[in-house]
Amino acid sequence: MEISNKDAARALLRWYTEMGVDEAVAAQPADFHSWGGDKPAPLTKPRAAPKPVSETATPVFNSQTPTIPADEAIAAAKTIAAACDSFAALDQAVAEFDGCPLKAGARNTVFADGVPDADLLVIGEAPGRDEDRIGKPFVGRAGQLLDKMLAAIGHSRTENVLISNVVYWRPPGNRAPTPIETSICRPFVDRLIDITKPKVLLLAGGAPTQALLGLTGIMRARGVWREIITSDGGSIPVMPIFHPAFLLRQPANKRLAWHDLLAVQARLREG
């Protein structure tokens, strides 16, 4: 069967979309191998080397800030997050923070959705295509399933749930966030927990479970209560569960997920 040029073009565009490509930088493709030793001048001027982060001044990131080393970005995130004394301040700080390299390829910052003083805080992995487009976490098929799971235990993001992620910008091609990307965003995650002080923390999937608890293997980690110690010395019960996207692929595991949700419901009622 012959493939037409239109079919080939559509297939290429689908592949670009899946890989996270959403912008063209030139009207025609360029063959880099044909240039030989004479490469064209760059389209933009090279950026100056970043200035070192001061120990006393609060770093300011904006759209013109060049990518900085990971350790400096983590230090900056810690300083900025620690200065936030409310959910609104933290929300704004994350939106203005450009220390994570993922932001350069994302449409929107996807920080949180729901009720800031909710008794249940759900933390997932990272935004997907729908989340990046809309600017809210868990709004695609997995988000719809999450809403149904929460509704089954009498909770919703409009009344008593706050939903966030361990990374606030979409990784290219919906890949898993790297440890460095997670580490850069981690101070904001910790500060969110400190500020909101939920009665129960629900970790949806392996990525947040590994990031916040240091545990690998969601099949072993799920369904077991653990705790996170806040900056003021308090403790918050934590339950790792399957990510809704995993349940869409493996619906047979919904039985185990329901068991975990019932445990969360019981703990919330006790609290």
N, C-alpha and C positions, 0 to 999 in steps of 0.2 A: 504494500500500500504506500503510495507516494504521499509525502507530507508537503502541503502547500507553504508558501512563504508566510501567509497569514497565520496558519496554525503554528508554525515555528516561532513567529513573533509573539503570539499569545503565550506559548509555553515558556519562552524566555522571560516575559513580563511576570508570569506567575512565579517563576523561580526567583526573580529579583525581589518580588514582594515577600516571599517566604524567607529570604535571606536578610530582609530588613532594609533593602535599598528603596528609598522613597524620594530621591532627588537626582536630577541630571545636572552635570556641571558644564556640559558643552553640547552644542547642537548635533555634532557628529562624533562617533567613536574615534579614539586615537590609538594607533598602532605604535606602542612604545618601542617595539623591536626594530622598527624601520628608521628610527631617528639616529642610530649609530651613536657617535660621540657628541653630536651637537643637539643637546636637549633644549627645548624652548624655555624661555624665562618663566618662572612661577607666576601664577595668576595673582597671587597676593604677596606682599612683602613678608619676609620671615619675621616671626615674632621675637621680641627680645627675651632674653633669659629671665625667668621669674625671680623676683626679689625674695630673699629669705623671709620666713615667717617670724615676726617679732614675738618675743615671749610676753610682751606687755600689751601690745596693740592687738585688737581684734581684727583678723584678716577679713577683707571685703572681696567677694567674688562677684563678677558680672560677666556678661556675654563676651567681653573682650579679654578676659583673663586667660592666659595660656595654660595648658595642662601642666600641673606641677607634680613633683614626685609623690608617691603614695603616702610616705610617712608624713610629709608636710600637709597633705590633704586631710589625713586622719587627725593630725594635731589641730588643724584649723576647725574641723568639724566638732572636735571636743570643746574647743573654746567657744564656738558659736552656740552649740547646743546647751552648754552650761549656763549661758547668759539668758536663755529663754525661761521665763517664769510662768508662762501660760500656754495653752494649746494654740491660741491664735498667733502668739509670737513664734512658736515652733513651726507652725504651718508656713508663716511668711519666711522664716529663716531657711527652711528647706527649699522653698520656691526660688530664693535668691542665691542659693549655694551652687557654685559651678565647679566644685572640686572633684566631682565624680565624672570620669570620662564618658560615661553612658549618656550624659545629658546632651552632648553635642549631636547625637544621632536620634534623639527623642523629640516627639512633637510636644508633649506635655509632661510636667512634673505630676506624678501620681502619688500623693502623700497619704490621704486618709479620706474615709467617707463614713458617716454615721453620727452618733451622739458622743461628744467628747468626754462626758462624765458617765459613760455607760458602765454597767457592772461586768460586761464581757468584752474583752479586747481580742480580736482575731488578727493574727499576723501571718501573711502568706509569703510568697517568694518574690515575685517581680511582676510588673505590668506586662500584659500581652498586647496584641494588636488593638483590640477593642478598648482596653484600658488606656493605652497611649493616645488613641483617637479622642476619647471622651474626657479623659483626665480624672477618672475615678477607679479605685481598685475593684476587682471582681465584678465586672459588668458583662463579660462574655458568657459562653455556655457554662463554664465552671462557676462563674459568679451566680448564675441563675440557680444552679444546683446548690450552691452554698446558702443562698437565701431560703431555699426549700428545707435544707437541713436545719437551719436556725429556727425557721418557723415551726418545725416539728417539736422543738423544745420551748416554744413560746417566746422566741426572740426575733428581732428584726433590726436592720440598720436604721430604721426610721424612729425606733423607740428606745432600745436598750442595748445596742451593739455598736462598737467602733471597729472599723476594718482598716488595716494598713498592710505594709509589706516590709521586708528587710532591705529592699532596693527600690528606689522611687522613680527609676527611668527604665524604659524597655531595653533589654539587651537585644542586639541584632539577631534576627531570625528566631526570636523567642528562646534563645539558648539559656542555660542556667547561668546565674550571675557568678562571677569568679570570686575567690576568697578576698582578693584585694578590693573589688567593688563592694562586697558586703562589709568589709572592714571600714571602708570610708563612710558608709551610711550608718554603721553601727551606733555611733554616739547619738544620732537622732532617734534611733529605735529605743535605746536605753532611756533617753530623756522623755520620750513619749510615754513609756511605762511609768516613769517616776511622776510625771505630771498628772496622768489620768488615774493612776492607782486602781486598776480594775480588780474586781473580786476574783476573776478567773481569767487566765491568759490561755488562748487556744492557738496552737501553732499548726498551721495547715500545710503539711508537707515536710519533706526532708530538708530543704534549704533553711527554713527558719529554725528547725529543730537542731540542725548542726551549728547554725550561726549563734543561737542563744544558749543552747545547752551543751554544745560540743559533742553531740551524739550523732553517729552515722547509722543508716539503716532504719528507715521509718517502720518497716515491718516489725522490728524488735522494740522500737521506741514507743510506738503508739499504744494508747490505752493504759499507760502507767503514769501516775501522778508524780510530778517533780515540783521544784520551786525555784523561783528567781528572787534574789535578794536585791532590794532597791537601794538607792544611794543613802537613804535615811535609816537603813538597817531593817526595814520591814521585809516581809516575805509574801510572795504572790504565788498561789498554786498554778501549775502549768500542765496542760494536757496536750501532747502531740497527737494529731490525727492525720488521716490520709488527706492529701490535697484533692479537692473536688475534680480536678482534671484527671487525676489517676482513677477516681471512681467512675468517670465517664468511659475510660478505657477498660476498666476491670470492674464491672458492676457487681460481680459476685462478692466483692469485698464490702459492699454497702452494709452487709449484716454486721461486720466488725465496726464499721463507722457508726452505726446506730447504737451499738453497745457503748462506744466512747461518748457519744452525745448524751446518752442517758446518765452517764457518770458526771458529765459536766452539768447537766440540769440539776442533779441531786446536790452537787457541791454549791451551785448558785443558790438553791433554796436554803441550804444550811447557813450560807453566809448572810 
